[in-house]
Amino acid sequence: MTRRGQVWIETVLYTLIGLALIGMVLAFALPKINQTRDEIIVDQTIESLKELDNLINGVADQGPGNRRTYEIGIKRGSLTFNSEEDIIEFRIKDLADLYSEEGIEIENGRVKILSSSGQKDKEILLSLDYENKINISYAGRDEIKEFSAAPIPYKLSVTNERQVVGELVNINIEAISGSSN
């Protein structure tokens, strides 16, 4: 009878030890997994912004009437077209770690990268600045338009509206499909 009780106690102890070991491994590995996942998301977003920049510059170079479409998936963060200041921004919040040195703006191609941290979370701001180069408008107006994370990619139309000698090229961006806020 005592032998049987000892087997059950050993089984329970070994199970608890095994669960504790798994918990310790996860406690050390999970933050690193989250940090790596965040870095991949930021790198993919930078590449998407570079593609959008190439598309905008290509449409601007091809002359008035040129129109192309661009599809962008936003799984995390928000994309903002600030046509008042001719800036395109992508902000990602709740990162596990800073992507770059806090408060120091760095560049990856034409994409400007600025990491910051608050009391609880870390975030990154990626931006493309077209001020004094190209006039960006959204739906024909100078306004601020924000697109948030969505399961369906946004399909955008990028059109060279007109080009007046001595003035900036006007690039109009509009959402063709997808949900927008």
For each residue, the residues with C-beta under 8 A, 3 or more apart:
1: 4 5
2: 5 6
3: 6 7
4: 1 7 8
5: 1 2 8 9
6: 2 3 9 10
7: 3 4 10 11
8: 4 5 11 12
9: 5 6 12 13
10: 6 7 13 14
11: 7 8 14 15
12: 8 9 15 16
13: 9 10 16 17
14: 10 11 17 18
15: 11 12 18 19
16: 12 13 19 20
17: 13 14 20 21
18: 14 15 21 22
19: 15 16 22 23
20: 16 17 23 24
21: 17 18 24 25
22: 18 19 25 26
23: 19 20 26 27
24: 20 21 27 28
25: 21 22 28 29
26: 22 23 29 30
27: 23 24 30
28: 24 25 31 32
29: 25 26 32 33
30: 26 27 33 34
31: 28 34 35 96
32: 28 29 35 36
33: 29 30 36 37
34: 30 31 37 38 96
35: 31 32 38 39 96 97
36: 32 33 39 40
37: 33 34 40 41 96
38: 34 35 41 42 92 95 96 97 99
39: 35 36 42 43 99
40: 36 37 43 44
41: 37 38 44 45 75 76 92
42: 38 39 45 46 92 95 99 124 126
43: 39 40 46 47
44: 40 41 47 48
45: 41 42 48 49 77 90 92 126
46: 42 43 49 50 108 111 113 126
47: 43 44 50 51
48: 44 45 51 52 72 90
49: 45 46 52 53 88 90 111 126 128
50: 46 47 53 54 108 109 110 111
51: 47 48 54 55 70
52: 48 49 55 56 70 72 88 128
53: 49 50 56 57 109 110 111 128
54: 50 51 57 58
55: 51 52 58 59 68 70 158
56: 52 53 59 60 130 134 136 158 171
57: 53 54 60 61 134
58: 54 55 61 62 68
59: 55 56 62 66 67 68 158 159 160 171
60: 56 57 134 160 169 171
61: 57 58
62: 58 59 66 160
63: 66 160 163
64: 160 161 162 163
65: 159 160
66: 59 62 63 159 160
67: 59 157 158 159 160
68: 55 58 59 157 158
69: 155 156 157 158 176
70: 51 52 55 155 156 158
71: 153 154 155 156
72: 48 52 79 153 154 156
73: 153 154
74: 77 78 79 147 148 149 150 153 154
75: 41 149
76: 41 92 149
77: 45 74 90 91 92 93 149
78: 74 90 91 146 147 148 149
79: 72 74 88 89 90 146 147 154
80: 88 89 90 91 144 145 146 147
81: 88 136 138 144 145 146 173
82: 85 86 87 88 89 136 144
83: 86 135 136 137 138 141 142 143 144 145 173
84: 142 143 144
85: 82 131
86: 82 83 129 130 131 133 134 135 136
87: 82 127 128 129 130 131 136
88: 49 52 79 80 81 82 127 128 130 136
89: 79 80 82 125 126 127 128
90: 45 48 49 77 78 79 80 125 126 127
91: 77 78 80 123 124 125 126
92: 38 41 42 45 76 77 95 123 124 126
93: 77 121 123
94: 121 122 123
95: 38 42 92 98 99 121 122 123 124
96: 31 34 35 37 38 122
97: 35 38 122
98: 95 101 102 115 117 122 124
99: 38 39 42 95 113 115 124
100: 104 106 113 114 115 124
101: 98 104 106 115
102: 98 115 116 117
103: 114 115 116
104: 100 101 114 115
105: 112 113 114
106: 100 101 112 113 114
107: 110 111 112 113
108: 46 50 111 113
109: 50 53
110: 50 53 107 128
111: 46 49 50 53 107 108 126 127 128
112: 105 106 107 126 127 128 129
113: 46 99 100 105 106 107 108 124 125 126
114: 100 103 104 105 106 124 125 127
115: 98 99 100 101 102 103 104 122 123 124
116: 102 103 122 123 124 125
117: 98 102 121 122 123
118: 121 122 123
119:
120:
121: 93 94 95 117 118
122: 94 95 96 97 98 115 116 117 118
123: 91 92 93 94 95 115 116 117 118
124: 42 91 92 95 98 99 100 113 114 115 116
125: 89 90 91 113 114 116
126: 42 45 46 49 89 90 91 92 111 112 113
127: 87 88 89 90 111 112 114
128: 49 52 53 87 88 89 110 111 112
129: 86 87 112
130: 56 86 87 88 133 134 135 136 171
131: 85 86 87
132: 168
133: 86 130 168
134: 56 57 60 86 130 168 169 170 171
135: 83 86 130 167 168 169 170 171
136: 56 81 82 83 86 87 88 130 171 173
137: 83 140 141 142 161 170 171 172 173
138: 81 83 141 142 143 144 145 172 173 174
139: 143 145 172 173 174
140: 137 161 172
141: 83 137 138
142: 83 84 137 138
143: 83 84 138 139
144: 80 81 82 83 84 138
145: 80 81 83 138 139 180
146: 78 79 80 81 180 181
147: 74 78 79 80 150 154 175 178 180 181
148: 74 78 181
149: 74 75 76 77 78
150: 74 147 153 154 178 179
151:
152: 177 178 179
153: 71 72 73 74 150 178
154: 71 72 73 74 79 147 150 175 177 178 179 180
155: 69 70 71 175 176 177 178
156: 69 70 71 72 173 174 175 176
157: 67 68 69 172 173 174 175 176
158: 55 56 59 67 68 69 70 171 172 173
159: 59 65 66 67 171 172 173 174
160: 59 60 62 63 64 65 66 67 163 169 170 171
161: 64 137 140 170 171 172
162: 64 170
163: 63 64 160 167 169 170
164: 167
165:
166:
167: 135 163 164
168: 132 133 134 135
169: 60 134 135 160 163
170: 134 135 137 160 161 162 163
171: 56 59 60 130 134 135 136 137 158 159 160 161
172: 137 138 139 140 157 158 159 161
173: 81 83 136 137 138 139 156 157 158 159
174: 138 139 156 157 159
175: 147 154 155 156 157 178 180
176: 69 155 156 157
177: 152 154 155
178: 147 150 152 153 154 155 175
179: 150 152 154
180: 145 146 147 154 175
181: 146 147 148
